[in-house]
């Protein structure tokens, strides 16, 4: 192999400078190798090949200095009749050397004058791809289309974050990974707010993919216009939640009822207890809350018998007949008979429904839940709860079938839950519900195989900031910190890493980072990642669409890749504005022609008349 340069100047163990020429200079990000570096391997000193990556190129001239004027340069060019030979200097970052299957960083530096060679393909293949059975082929090295990069599936045990600005290709990249992971036998649940993964049954030519039968697409009822049709998807399953299986705390969390609203939460708890054993809906719960509010109002004062004529007789009657049934003590009597005034007939007529006393006599002693239900505080809480629960009546996700966890957790199945077109608070509830069910299975029964949870727009579901409320954030944080012990692994996808909860992002030890220009996003990545260097961070704005930096346990060392071809069709793509404008212009032209035709017909008819 011919040399592409020679090391010059000061040489460090992590970086060196080399001189080359315009004809043979390796491009930026190309890989080069320095041979014959002596390192202590085991108990003996031997020569190793050190791999490095070109981080920059500079071209200068000894003849043409930056202090020269235009006229001076022009005069020299005319005098010597040609340009001065340029000086091409490159800098390279040292990546390490292979010791068996382990990458080690050198402790010795090369000497000036050492030759620099282009790294051979086979060395790069062994260096970047872990020697694992069934690795995930994500693509190739940026400057070496013949060198594929395999990701170690064990790197997903510490969770994965895919970070890129809009349009950089992050959803496409995740699609490539999911295809490989599914064919390896993975169980995958995708929460898809933008319908990016609903078309994975077919390729771009509408032919079935090899894994089409292993993909299920679940849809929530919504009237969103313009979304991908069920026919294009190839059939979908209806995703519903059985309302009667929600516990009171889940209902309160779903509707945004504060934990401090004790009366409202108690009223909802009592209403749910009264409906226990029935397959009820939000409308049924609202009806029960109205009953609680009415019965509580009816029992706000003790029913007074018109036959009792004085206060002493009433107190005796109250102690024997009312107190035990209503759960109200005699200390409350003064509230109903201030200053000794009492008019039994008028008080009963004014304060209670006509059948309140008869209903109280007929039912006999009240149970403890009924006593609580008839307390004035519960009646007030029931009235307050109604405005929250009524909101749930307008949501179409309720059905008589609950979340199909057995289907979602089947081996070698990719389940896409399409969240496009629904309100954010409902999407948060769906994510929370499914993840809590999966977490319960994992911690109580155990999972027979690993489950991968893919969360698009992750910054909306686990946001940072102390004052930002999100229903599903708690369970996502818990899975991020403890999921690897129970076989649940996260793949978080975001274009706004600075808005995501930083502790959760930092739990994703493996990262795939694509084009990123926002300084706040770059700062968030720097804080969350232990593997990214300032040099790699500086390279992020210069990445093209479909190019990425892979960090963490997925690879031996950070590597830049060109993402490979995806088998399945990508959904959720942006509209073609040019074509849309053409269609709009065409419609206007057609309307004008029709109007002119109508005007001409009307004129001919008038002339005839």
VOGU-3710 file (C-alpha; in Angstrom, 3 decimals, decimal comma):
1> xxxxxxxxxx> 0,000/0,000/0,000  1,302/3,441/-0,938  1,537/6,029/1,809  -0,863/8,998/1,746  1,285/11,144/4,034  4,062/11,466/6,571  3,760/12,454/10,211  5,330/15,850/10,961  5,687/18,219/13,879  4,767/17,403/17,456
11> xxxxxxxxxx> 3,110/14,007/17,904  0,786/13,119/20,784  -0,772/9,800/21,757  -4,275/11,105/20,911  -3,533/13,223/17,820  -0,934/13,765/15,118  -0,308/15,990/12,104  0,736/14,687/8,678  1,747/16,277/5,428  0,237/15,061/2,158
21> xxxxxxxxxx> -0,497/16,317/-1,364  -3,619/17,400/-3,199  -3,539/14,251/-5,365  -3,494/11,689/-2,543  -4,874/13,613/0,447  -7,519/11,516/2,298  -10,821/13,398/2,783  -12,019/14,597/6,158  -13,515/11,773/8,271  -11,527/9,174/6,334
31> xxxxxxxxxx> -9,712/6,498/8,322  -5,928/6,131/8,244  -3,533/3,763/9,965  -0,042/4,181/11,404  1,932/0,944/11,528  4,670/-0,271/13,778  3,790/1,571/16,981  5,382/-0,336/19,875  2,948/-1,145/22,713  3,107/-3,418/25,721
41> xxxxxxxxxx> 0,610/-6,191/24,951  0,330/-8,702/27,751  3,821/-9,085/29,141  5,802/-8,248/26,009  6,404/-5,276/23,735  5,146/-5,680/20,170  4,273/-3,578/17,141  0,588/-2,669/16,544  -1,388/-0,819/13,873  -2,999/2,329/15,307
51> xxxxxxxxxx> -6,206/3,537/13,667  -6,978/7,256/13,378  -9,609/9,422/11,702  -8,832/12,530/9,672  -10,360/15,447/11,566  -9,264/18,274/9,284  -7,295/19,352/6,216  -5,561/22,688/5,567  -3,880/23,944/2,385  -1,370/26,774/2,499
61> xxxxxxxxxx> 1,508/28,231/0,466  4,948/29,360/1,493  5,020/31,847/-1,353  1,631/33,478/-0,953  1,274/34,911/2,532  -1,975/36,287/3,949  -0,263/39,655/4,453  0,226/40,119/0,697  -1,991/42,394/-1,385  -3,886/41,479/-4,533
71> xxxxxxxxxx> -1,400/43,355/-6,722  1,575/41,597/-5,134  0,078/38,154/-5,692  -0,817/39,073/-9,281  2,711/40,330/-9,984  4,320/37,146/-8,623  1,969/34,947/-10,657  2,838/36,825/-13,857  6,555/36,687/-13,106  6,869/32,973/-12,308
81> xxxxxxxxxx> 4,189/31,980/-14,807  2,342/29,567/-12,494  1,148/28,809/-8,998  3,351/27,827/-6,099  3,015/24,154/-5,062  0,540/24,055/-2,111  1,336/22,619/1,286  -1,394/20,186/2,394  -1,474/19,396/6,096  -3,922/17,034/7,762
91> xxxxxxxxxx> -4,756/16,346/11,416  -5,937/12,962/12,679  -7,555/11,850/15,946  -6,238/8,555/17,287  -8,993/5,931/17,836  -6,882/3,039/19,178  -5,663/-0,402/18,192  -7,123/-3,912/18,334  -5,922/-6,320/20,977  -7,884/-9,431/20,039
101> xxxxxxxxxx> -11,506/-8,305/20,223  -10,768/-5,363/22,499  -9,994/-1,799/21,405  -7,177/-0,240/23,428  -5,818/3,278/23,440  -2,070/3,595/22,721  0,361/4,806/25,364  3,149/5,520/22,895  3,246/8,042/20,062  4,607/7,645/16,560
111> xxxxxxxxxx> 7,807/9,446/15,602  7,879/12,221/12,961  8,498/10,875/9,483  6,358/7,752/10,035  4,241/6,852/7,017  0,457/7,216/7,115  -1,691/4,749/5,115  -5,366/4,474/4,258  -6,915/1,932/6,628  -7,859/-1,343/4,866
121> xxxxxxxxxx> -11,522/-2,376/4,832  -10,999/-5,578/6,799  -9,360/-3,687/9,675  -12,259/-1,236/9,812  -14,787/-4,064/9,746  -13,151/-5,752/12,732  -12,545/-2,499/14,547  -16,041/-0,999/14,505  -18,369/-3,988/14,460  -18,460/-6,172/17,542
131> xxxxxxxxxx> -17,987/-9,849/16,804  -21,529/-10,834/17,799  -23,880/-13,389/16,328  -26,749/-11,685/14,558  -25,572/-8,091/14,859  -27,885/-5,291/13,737  -26,586/-3,920/10,430  -27,359/-0,207/10,536  -25,405/0,873/7,439  -21,842/1,580/6,339
141> xxxxxxxxxx> -18,996/3,876/7,266  -19,518/7,365/5,838  -16,487/7,221/3,502  -16,416/3,447/3,017  -19,601/2,102/1,378  -18,097/-1,421/1,353  -17,579/-1,530/5,139  -20,812/-2,380/6,972  -21,321/-1,455/10,622  -22,998/-3,985/12,933
151> xxxxxxxxxx> -24,525/-2,872/16,212  -24,328/-5,116/19,247  -27,914/-5,947/20,373  -26,613/-6,185/23,948  -26,000/-2,457/23,726  -29,776/-1,968/23,905  -29,794/-3,287/27,474  -28,835/0,190/28,681  -31,513/1,866/26,549  -31,049/3,841/23,332
161> xxxxxxxxxx> -31,677/7,496/22,471  -31,993/8,589/18,828  -31,491/12,343/18,603  -31,715/14,584/15,542  -33,351/17,736/14,336  -36,440/17,529/12,143  -35,734/16,158/8,679  -32,385/14,533/9,511  -33,765/10,996/9,123  -34,179/9,733/12,686
171> xxxxxxxxxx> -37,492/7,908/12,087  -36,049/6,303/8,960  -33,008/5,176/10,963  -35,181/3,720/13,731  -37,163/1,878/11,049  -33,959/0,211/9,831  -33,135/-0,918/13,380  -36,678/-2,167/14,083  -36,745/-4,245/10,896  -33,549/-6,038/11,905
181> xxxxxxxxxx> -34,612/-6,369/15,537  -37,998/-7,843/14,559  -36,413/-10,438/12,284  -34,078/-11,416/15,121  -37,181/-12,275/17,232  -37,717/-9,019/19,111  -40,957/-7,956/20,812  -41,456/-4,262/20,014  -44,147/-1,778/21,066  -44,063/1,537/19,189
191> xxxxxxxxxx> -45,942/4,651/20,344  -46,318/6,574/17,101  -47,671/10,160/17,335  -46,987/10,949/13,658  -47,882/7,674/11,873  -44,208/7,150/10,965  -44,321/3,345/11,338  -47,839/2,352/10,271  -46,801/1,419/6,696  -44,119/-1,116/7,610
201> xxxxxxxxxx> -46,062/-4,037/6,128  -45,207/-2,913/2,586  -42,231/-1,496/0,715  -42,168/1,621/-1,468  -43,583/-0,377/-4,400  -46,479/-1,606/-2,217  -45,132/-5,171/-2,072  -45,385/-7,115/1,189  -42,255/-7,054/3,320  -40,767/-10,341/4,616
211> xxxxxxxxxx> -42,035/-9,509/8,127  -45,497/-8,151/7,193  -47,344/-10,881/9,122  -45,451/-10,003/12,304  -46,698/-6,398/12,376  -49,908/-5,211/14,056  -51,175/-1,633/13,809  -53,570/-0,408/16,511  -55,649/2,711/16,056  -57,667/4,862/18,405
221> xxxxxxxxxx> -60,936/6,262/17,064  -60,401/9,789/15,733  -61,875/11,996/13,046  -58,552/13,516/11,953  -58,651/14,381/8,266  -55,805/13,495/5,957  -54,362/10,671/8,023  -53,203/7,479/6,346  -56,178/5,257/5,576  -56,671/1,751/6,937
231> xxxxxxxxxx> -56,594/0,434/3,360  -53,102/1,877/2,783  -51,917/0,366/6,050  -53,290/-3,047/5,167  -55,803/-3,306/7,999  -55,739/-2,123/11,594  -57,038/-3,229/14,974  -59,181/-1,001/17,144  -57,444/0,044/20,354  -59,815/0,538/23,294
241> xxxxxxxxxx> -59,601/0,708/27,063  -62,184/-0,865/29,358  -63,199/2,034/31,569  -64,527/-0,145/34,393  -61,044/-1,637/34,869  -59,509/1,724/35,735  -58,973/2,249/39,438  -59,973/5,593/41,024  -56,396/6,840/41,081  -56,035/6,199/37,333
251> xxxxxxxxxx> -59,260/8,087/36,660  -58,067/11,019/38,770  -54,688/11,058/37,025  -56,342/10,889/33,603  -58,624/13,841/34,326  -55,934/15,901/36,034  -57,470/15,888/39,514  -54,898/17,051/42,034  -53,870/14,791/44,901  -54,876/17,633/47,225
261> xxxxxxxxxx> -58,514/17,441/46,044  -59,386/14,890/48,739  -63,181/15,388/48,617  -63,359/14,909/44,850  -61,097/11,854/44,932  -63,119/10,322/47,798  -66,365/10,852/45,889  -64,935/9,134/42,807  -63,664/6,262/44,949  -67,101/5,744/46,531
271> xxxxxxxxxx> -68,845/5,940/43,140  -66,493/3,304/41,726  -67,133/1,057/44,742  -70,882/1,393/44,217  -70,446/0,378/40,551  -68,082/-2,508/41,312  -68,968/-5,691/39,450  -70,526/-3,823/36,519  -68,963/-3,017/33,143  -69,664/0,691/33,436
281> xxxxxxxxxx> -68,816/3,693/31,260  -67,960/7,338/32,068  -71,662/8,126/31,608  -72,542/5,550/34,273  -69,952/7,049/36,621  -71,413/10,526/36,065  -74,875/9,188/36,903  -73,555/7,629/40,115  -71,854/10,887/41,093  -75,131/12,759/40,572
291> xxxxxxxxxx> -76,825/10,249/42,846  -74,168/10,830/45,484  -74,592/14,578/45,201  -78,389/14,322/45,544  -78,380/11,797/48,380  -75,755/13,783/50,235  -77,851/16,926/49,895  -80,925/15,060/51,114  -79,059/13,926/54,238  -77,477/17,304/54,906
301> xxxxxxxxxx> -80,001/17,753/57,755  -81,723/14,903/59,599  -85,245/14,154/58,329  -87,741/15,480/60,882  -90,944/13,681/61,721  -93,928/16,066/61,659  -95,422/14,118/64,582  -92,696/15,324/66,957  -93,657/18,600/68,564  -90,724/19,753/70,730
311> xxxxxxxxxx> -86,966/19,671/70,692  -86,574/17,100/73,489  -88,773/14,617/71,674  -86,837/15,227/68,475  -83,467/14,621/70,170  -84,692/11,280/71,441  -86,047/10,392/68,022  -82,796/11,462/66,410  -80,654/9,307/68,726  -82,772/6,189/68,187
321> xxxxxxxxxx> -83,718/6,433/64,532  -81,513/8,794/62,509  -78,035/8,970/63,996  -77,100/5,343/63,343  -78,469/5,357/59,799  -76,964/8,636/58,605  -73,683/8,525/60,508  -74,357/12,004/61,978  -73,706/12,789/65,645  -76,021/14,700/68,016
331> xxxxxxxxxx> -73,411/17,471/68,168  -74,717/18,614/64,795  -78,193/19,340/66,121  -77,425/22,943/67,035  -76,637/23,636/63,379  -80,246/22,743/62,544  -81,908/24,268/65,612  -80,134/27,570/66,363  -81,175/29,445/69,505  -83,730/26,743/70,365
341> xxxxxxxxxx> -85,978/27,539/67,388  -87,571/24,596/65,688  -90,432/24,118/63,267  -90,346/20,451/62,256  -92,906/20,580/59,452  -91,443/23,643/57,725  -87,828/22,455/58,145  -88,534/19,098/56,499  -90,473/20,659/53,641  -87,748/23,222/52,936
351> xxxxxxxxxx> -84,630/21,073/53,309  -85,490/17,619/51,907  -87,157/15,955/48,931  -90,656/14,692/49,648  -89,578/11,043/49,787  -86,318/11,557/51,705  -87,672/10,455/55,088  -89,660/7,555/53,635  -86,585/6,365/51,731  -84,485/6,574/54,899
361> xxxxxxxxxx> -87,045/4,513/56,861  -87,342/1,893/54,134  -83,648/1,222/53,630  -82,911/0,414/57,284  -79,428/0,845/58,805  -76,876/2,155/56,276  -73,606/0,357/55,545  -70,300/2,099/56,198  -69,769/3,005/52,481  -73,319/4,386/52,377
371> xxxxxxxxxx> -72,663/6,434/55,487  -69,624/7,938/53,777  -71,631/8,474/50,600  -74,222/10,482/52,464  -71,706/12,733/54,195  -71,989/16,395/53,140  -68,277/16,499/52,125  -68,759/13,606/49,721  -71,786/15,305/48,173  -69,686/18,391/47,602
381> xxxxxxxxxx> -66,876/16,264/46,168  -69,292/14,482/43,841  -70,516/17,791/42,451  -66,916/18,862/41,880  -66,000/15,535/40,256  -68,741/15,765/37,655  -67,027/18,517/35,663  -63,927/16,312/35,354  -65,652/13,035/34,498  -67,927/14,685/31,914
391> xxxxxxxxxx> -64,760/15,348/29,940  -64,252/11,595/29,572  -67,705/11,112/28,021  -66,476/12,922/24,882  -63,525/10,538/24,407  -64,009/7,616/22,018  -61,347/5,261/23,377  -63,645/3,436/25,813  -64,868/-0,020/24,931  -65,750/-3,375/26,446
401> xxxxxxxxxx> -62,316/-4,822/25,599  -59,205/-3,788/27,485  -55,613/-3,261/26,338  -54,546/-6,530/24,591  -51,329/-7,027/26,561  -51,052/-10,709/25,602  -50,919/-9,697/21,934  -48,582/-6,762/22,521  -46,092/-8,960/24,376  -45,998/-11,842/21,893
411> xxxxxxxxxx> -42,480/-12,814/20,721  -41,332/-11,611/17,309  -44,141/-9,047/17,043  -43,963/-5,348/16,230  -47,044/-3,519/17,537  -47,554/0,064/16,366  -49,997/2,120/18,444  -50,978/5,001/16,169  -51,491/8,118/18,311  -51,854/10,543/15,394
421> xxxxxxxxxx> -54,766/12,953/15,611  -55,615/12,537/19,295  -55,214/15,062/22,094  -51,949/15,012/23,994  -53,593/14,188/27,348  -55,193/11,090/25,816  -51,878/10,056/24,241  -50,210/10,409/27,646  -52,894/8,215/29,190  -52,430/5,493/26,548
431> xxxxxxxxxx> -48,647/5,470/27,015  -49,059/5,393/30,795  -51,662/2,609/30,682  -49,675/0,291/28,382  -46,349/0,851/30,138  -47,819/0,256/33,585  -49,450/-2,967/32,403  -46,156/-4,130/30,865  -44,235/-3,122/33,996  -46,690/-5,028/36,184
441> xxxxxxxxxx> -46,231/-8,154/34,057  -42,448/-7,790/34,162  -42,153/-7,264/37,918  -44,834/-9,707/39,115  -44,888/-12,536/36,572  -41,622/-11,912/34,729  -41,171/-11,607/30,971  -39,994/-14,702/29,055  -38,240/-12,526/26,444  -37,038/-8,898/26,196
451> xxxxxxxxxx> -39,493/-6,148/25,256  -38,404/-2,986/23,440  -40,482/0,168/23,941  -40,130/2,780/21,179  -41,290/6,267/22,116  -41,409/8,859/19,346  -41,526/12,546/20,355  -40,186/11,442/23,739  -39,818/15,039/24,961  -43,628/15,272/25,033
461> xxxxxxxxxx> -43,994/12,191/27,245  -41,126/12,609/29,701  -40,470/16,367/29,743  -37,902/18,099/31,894  -38,669/20,859/34,384  -40,188/20,671/37,844  -43,457/22,399/36,971  -44,222/20,376/33,826  -46,955/17,811/34,428  -47,170/14,667/32,323
471> xxxxxxxxxx> -49,159/11,616/33,329  -46,825/8,998/31,850  -43,509/10,597/32,854  -43,286/8,695/36,146  -43,459/5,203/34,662  -41,019/6,136/31,861  -38,479/7,369/34,413  -38,881/4,175/36,401  -38,356/1,952/33,368  -35,324/4,036/32,383
481> xxxxxxxxxx> -33,734/3,480/35,794  -34,854/-0,117/36,526  -36,172/-1,641/33,295  -32,973/-3,447/32,322  -33,329/-5,667/35,411  -36,733/-6,883/34,216  -36,194/-7,100/30,457  -37,858/-3,844/29,348  -35,688/-1,552/27,226  -36,418/1,945/25,952
491> xxxxxxxxxx> -35,709/3,484/22,556  -36,354/7,209/22,955  -36,574/9,388/19,833  -36,508/13,172/20,051  -35,575/16,293/18,116  -35,486/18,385/21,289  -33,092/16,734/23,781  -32,949/19,880/25,916  -36,678/19,529/26,624  -36,500/15,900/27,727
501> xxxxxxxxxx> -35,928/14,882/31,346  -32,139/14,866/31,648  -31,928/11,975/34,135  -33,966/9,831/31,743  -31,851/10,841/28,748  -28,637/10,122/30,651  -29,899/6,575/31,355  -29,696/5,923/27,594  -26,057/4,858/27,439  -26,309/4,039/23,729
511> xxxxxxxxxx> -27,002/6,967/21,443  -27,468/7,588/17,747  -27,056/11,291/17,034  -27,737/12,815/13,632  -27,637/16,394/12,345  -28,066/18,794/15,267  -27,520/22,557/14,990  -29,390/24,021/17,960  -26,862/25,030/20,686  -29,277/24,094/23,494
521> xxxxxxxxxx> -29,767/20,625/22,001  -26,008/20,174/21,656  -25,497/21,223/25,262  -28,119/18,709/26,420  -26,385/15,937/24,461  -23,023/16,867/25,956  -24,463/16,692/29,478  -26,249/13,374/28,896  -23,558/11,472/27,008  -20,324/10,180/28,479
531> xxxxxxxxxx> -18,963/9,031/25,100  -19,233/12,143/22,946  -16,164/14,332/22,540  -15,985/17,991/21,643  -14,728/16,971/18,221  -17,734/14,747/17,526  -20,058/17,414/18,894  -18,566/19,922/16,482  -19,193/17,483/13,606  -22,949/17,198/14,228
541> xxxxxxxxxx> -24,041/20,319/12,279  -22,081/19,085/9,236  -23,784/15,698/8,969  -25,941/15,125/5,898  -29,411/13,559/5,918  -29,080/9,886/6,816  -25,661/10,225/8,459  -25,203/9,604/12,172  -22,746/9,219/15,007  -23,217/5,990/17,002
551> xxxxxxxxxx> -22,005/6,002/20,608  -21,985/3,715/23,601  -22,169/-0,071/24,071  -23,672/-0,582/20,599  -20,186/-0,166/19,119  -16,580/-0,535/20,299  -15,760/3,139/19,702  -17,830/6,099/18,432  -18,375/5,692/14,699  -19,911/7,758/11,906
561> xxxxxxxxxx> -22,239/5,826/9,642  -24,338/6,250/6,551  -27,672/4,623/7,407  -28,564/1,733/5,128  -31,592/1,092/2,971  -34,882/0,419/4,668  -37,051/-2,456/3,426  -40,399/-1,028/4,511  -42,198/2,116/3,482  -41,856/5,175/5,693
571> xxxxxxxxxx> -45,036/6,879/6,833  -45,710/10,323/8,235  -43,711/12,135/5,542  -44,190/15,849/4,889  -46,496/16,979/2,097  -45,006/18,028/-1,231  -45,709/21,778/-1,147  -44,957/22,261/-4,868  -47,426/19,549/-5,895  -50,016/20,828/-3,425
581> xxxxxxxxxx> -49,752/24,353/-4,881  -50,077/22,945/-8,414  -53,284/21,151/-7,435  -54,661/24,329/-5,864  -53,869/26,352/-9,001  -55,431/23,687/-11,191  -58,635/23,757/-9,134  -58,884/27,544/-9,494  -58,388/27,354/-13,275  -61,085/24,671/-13,537
591> xxxxxxxxxx> -63,528/26,769/-11,500  -62,928/29,791/-13,731  -63,542/27,743/-16,877  -66,801/26,405/-15,430  -67,931/29,915/-14,482  -67,162/31,218/-17,987  -69,124/28,326/-19,489  -72,143/29,149/-17,305  -71,967/32,854/-18,213  -71,799/32,006/-21,958
601> xxxxxxxxx> -74,821/29,683/-21,708  -76,806/32,338/-19,834  -76,011/34,977/-22,516  -77,098/32,689/-25,371  -80,360/31,886/-23,547  -81,098/35,579/-22,960  -80,474/36,382/-26,643  -82,861/33,613/-27,666  -85,572/34,987/-25,394
//
